[in-house]
């Protein structure tokens, strides 16, 4: 499994394809500490104003902060606004 | 961002509060069902507030029921909701429609008749005549057209030289120019001035009614007041009367005629060059050859190819003829030209001179400038230059 993954990665590197699409990995964009946009998520696990846990292929993405709001939520993308203190990835 | 907001407003959305324990599950289900949700706010552990589009509201409610939550609509925002609200206010809608219908009906009538440019005919007369024929303020626009009004006026007033009729909104505008009419025709019920219809030097003023304002040997220009219809009475107020009288003045007429001394005459030399062509259904075929003449006249002769009376064949034969011409310069006798010019000029002046004018002098000047002989004829007359113009109140 790990070997095939390595081969895949090599091929994509040679072809210069965006890895988040080809390997279906989440892409996290942070704008200051005010906004976090997560692409390629697999759903929300927990949502409160201080902690948001989002499932993804690599594992659970944990966004911590205060006054967290989900500005919009689509099947491919979640954008979180508020004061982001901490982002953890638990794989 | 603004564009998205406007779009959401136009499509309409609701703010909904959802209570329950499985809120994350609900959100994930909404995601998989492609329900567009935005502005989520977690109020506490079991409550969330969110915006959802009108299209997504029904499936979301189904999901709320499925997950055992409770939904409560807090606010409806957007154009569709506002339209709904208007639907419930029937009287407002009726009033709105009534307003439009009312304005439409009111603007389909003529409310004002404006007449410009009238001098010798009283406006009241024209308006009265129009209203006798069904055109007055308050008549419907569809009853007459601009052209009809024009014809109506031309038929009644034969001395109107120009009439422009315009219907603009609720206003009927008439722009009228009159020819000078004999003073007897002018309606004596209305106060009038006598003004000059052309420039001249005053010889004699006979004011039968009104006050003369010009003196003998005074130069007057066109449109100048000659006999005033406004008479000042002893207490200083003005009294309007219909001025009457004759104003004799010396006026001049001028006409200028030119004629070349060397005249070019085109003459055919008798040489001929012909070409043939065909015409099929009004489209010509022509066999072009160079024409061997520099000056020529072109004649085109069409012939039917088959001469049968009852069938019109679309094929026709065309003959192009070119006849050579020669340009000759002929020197004319100056005396003859002078005479003919003089006659032409006098002819022009005779058409212009008013009836009853007394001719005082006649000057004829011949001038040669290059190849051209100019003849100027000046005729001086003594005539009545007065024209009655109605005073506007």
Contacts between the chains, C-beta under 8 A, distances in Angstrom:
chain1	res1	chain2	res2	distance
A	43	B	27	7.9
A	43	B	28	4.2
A	43	B	31	6.4
A	44	B	24	4.9
A	44	B	27	5.1
A	44	B	28	5.9
A	44	B	31	8.0
A	45	B	24	6.1
A	46	B	24	6.0
A	47	B	23	6.8
A	47	B	24	5.7
A	47	B	27	7.0
A	47	B	40	7.5
A	47	B	42	5.9
A	47	B	48	7.5
A	48	B	42	5.2
A	48	B	45	7.1
A	49	B	41	7.8
A	49	B	42	4.9
A	68	B	42	7.7
A	69	B	39	7.1
A	69	B	40	6.3
A	69	B	41	5.3
A	69	B	42	7.9
A	70	B	38	7.9
A	70	B	39	7.8
A	70	B	40	3.8
A	71	B	38	6.2
A	71	B	39	6.3
A	71	B	40	7.8
A	72	B	36	7.7
A	72	B	37	7.1
A	72	B	38	3.9
A	72	B	39	7.4
A	73	B	27	6.7
A	73	B	30	7.7
A	73	B	31	6.4
A	73	B	37	5.2
A	73	B	38	7.1
A	73	B	40	6.7
A	74	B	31	7.3
A	74	B	36	7.1
A	75	B	31	5.0
A	75	B	32	6.9
A	75	B	34	6.5
